[in-house]
Amino acid sequence: MARSSKSGWFGQHPAERLADADSVVVLGLGRFGRSLARELVKSGTEVLGIDADEDVVQSLNGVLTHVVRADTTKDEVLRQLAVPEYDRAVVGIGSNLEASILTTSLLLKYDNIEIWAKAIGNPHAEILRQLGVPHVIRPEHDMGKRVAHLVRSTIQDYIEVESGFVMIRRTAPAEYLGVPLGTSDLRPKYDVTIVAVRTAAGNWSYASNTTVLAPDDTIIVAGQVAKAEAFARLR
């Protein structure tokens, strides 16, 4: 791949192409940004990664679709890299609060970019929300909450869909084995819904009123946090 000595660019320069529909620009390639960018590439998404650290950029050469060393706080630099052409952007800058805010402010000026931005604490998150960022990410905080829920119960996985509403994965509790879900007291007693079931053979299917759970089944349950957690404590 050709490299521009001026910007530390690896790969085809984005100014020479329109950003594809399935493409994302990740600004800031620290631990979070790097992990996110790698995962996006694995899933088939084209990724333009930008970071100010030459060593970071070098380490990701050939890993990301495109990677460049540049100052993301400069409007002219982002425009040169065709960042305004992207539909989705992730600001992974966490350690430098000023750079995070300046970069995010520039992205918000561009039309039609859906923005996710990493925050390293409550004040940072509040500033990003006040700027108008639609998706504020707090990886350490969110992971801590998730692990806390896993530790406290029989939950195998925990996803907060929105504040106060979650989906959990767990084994089928003994109380609801061997009877059709539609004839059980699951909804009136716990006010949760079993939305999917995986059998011991590993096959997932949607749950229905006629679904009968077996001892080795895994289920996905949706509901309010407190109610889902109460259900998750069943053995």
N, C-alpha and C positions, 0 to 999 in steps of 0.2 A: 504494500500500500504506500502511496505517496505521502510524504510528510512535508508540511510547510514549516520552515524554520522560524517564521514570524510568530505563528500561533501554536505550534506544537500539535498540528492537526494530523490525525490518522484516518485514512479512508477518504471516500469521495466527499468533496466539500459540499455542505448542505445548500449553499447559495446557488449551486448548479442544478438543484432539483427541488421540487415541491415536496414537503413532508408527506409521506404516505398516510393513508387513513389510519392504519394500524401502526403508529409510531409515537414515541414519547421522548421528550427531552428531559434529562435529569441533570439538575444544576447543583453541584456539590456531591463529590464521590467519596465521602467518608464511609464509615462502617455501614450506616443505614443506606446511603445512596448507592454504594457499590453492590450491596446485597440485593436491593430492589432492582437495579439495572440488570444484574446477572439473571435474576428470576424472570424479568420481562423478556430478555433475549431467549431464555430457555423455552418460553411459551410461544415463541415465534414473532414477538413484537420487535420492530426496529427501534433502536435506542441511540440517541445522540447524548453522550455524556460529556459534561463540561466541569472542569475543576482547575483551580489556580496552581495546584501542585504538580510539577513536572513528573516526579516519581510516580504519583498516582496514575497520571495519564499513561506513562510508559507501561505500567503494570497491567493496564486494561487494553492495551493495543492487541487487537485480534480477538478480544473477548466480547467487546461491545461492537455494535454495527459501525458506529463512528465515535471517536473520542478526541477531545481537543482541550488544550490548556488555554484558558482565557479568564479574563476578569468579568464575572457575571454582573457586576454593579454598573457596567458601562452600557448605555443604550446602543451606542454605535457598534459595539462588539456583538451584542445579541442580534442586532439587525444584520450584521455581516454574516453571522452564522445561521441566518434564516430562522431564528427562534420564533418570530411572530407567525410563521407559516404552520407551526405545530398546533394541533388541537388540544394536546394534553402536556402539562409540565409538572414536574415534581421538584420542589426546592428542598434539597437534602442538607442544606447548610445548617449546622447546629451550633458549633463552637463560636462562630463569629456572628453575634447578634446584629451588628450594623450591616454586615454583608447580606444576611438573611433578609432583613427588612428592605434594604435598597433593591435587591434582586427581585423580591416579591412585588414591590411597588412598580417596578418596570414591567413585569409580566402582566400586572393588572391593567396597564394602559393599552395592551395589545388586545385586539378584538378576538372574541370567540376562543380563548384559551381556558380550558378547565384546569384549575390550579390546585395542587396538593402541596402543603408546606409543613415541614417538620418544625416542631416547637420543643424547646428543651426545658420548659417550665411554665407555670401558670402565667407570669407576666408576659413572656414571649408569646404564648398562645393567645392571650387577650389582645395583644397588639396586632397579631395576624388577623384575628377576627374583626377588629375594628377597621383594619384596612379593607376588609371585604373578601378575605380568602374563604372560599366555600368549604374547603376540606383541610382542617388543621389536624396534623398527625402528631401524637405523642407516643412514640414507640415504647420507651421504657415504662411510662405510666400505664399504657394500655396492656403491655405484656404483664406487668405486675398485677393488674386487676385480673387478667385472665388466669394466671397461675394461681392466684389466691382462690379463685372459684374452683379450680381443679383440685387443689389441696384439701379443700373443705368438704368434699363430697365424693360420690361415685362417678362424677362427670369425667368422661374421656376427652371431651373437647367442648369449648365454650366460645360462642361468637355473639357479640353484642350487635344486634341489627340496628337498633336506635337506642337512645337513652331510655332505659327501663324495659326494653323488650329484647329477649335473647333466644338463641337456638342452642341446644345442648345435645351432645351425643353420649349415650350411656348404654349399658346392657339392659335388657328387658327385666323389670322388677318382678319378683315372684308373685306379687299380688295380682298381676294382670296376665299371667300365663294361662293358656288353654281355653280362653273365652273370647268370643268376638268383641272387638273394641266397642262396637255400637251398642252392645248390651251391658257394658261395664259402667262403673260409676266414675270413670276417669275425669270427664269434663265437669260434672257437678261437684266432685270432691276436690279436685286439684286445679281446675280451670286452666288446663294446658291441653295442647293438641299434639298427638304423635303424627308427624307428617311423612315419615319414611321409615322403612324397615330393611335391615340387611340380614339375610339368613346366614347360617353357619357355612353355607357353600359360597358365601361372598357376593350374593346377588342382591342388589338394591331394588326396591319397588315402593311405589306410593302406598301409604296406609289408607285403609278405608274402613267402613263400619263392619265389614266381614273379615277383616284381618285378624288372625289368631296368632299371638306371640308364642314363641318356643323359648326354652331356657337359654340357648346360645345366640339368640337374636340380638342385634344392635339396633337401637332406635334413635331417631332424630326427633326431639321434642321442642316445641315453640311455645313461648308464653312470657308473661311478665316475670321480671327477675326473681322476686321473692317466691312466686308460685312455682316457677321452674326449679328453683333451688330446693324448695320443699319436696317436690316430686323426686329430685335427684338424690335425696337422702334415703329414699326407699331401698331396701335390700332385695 
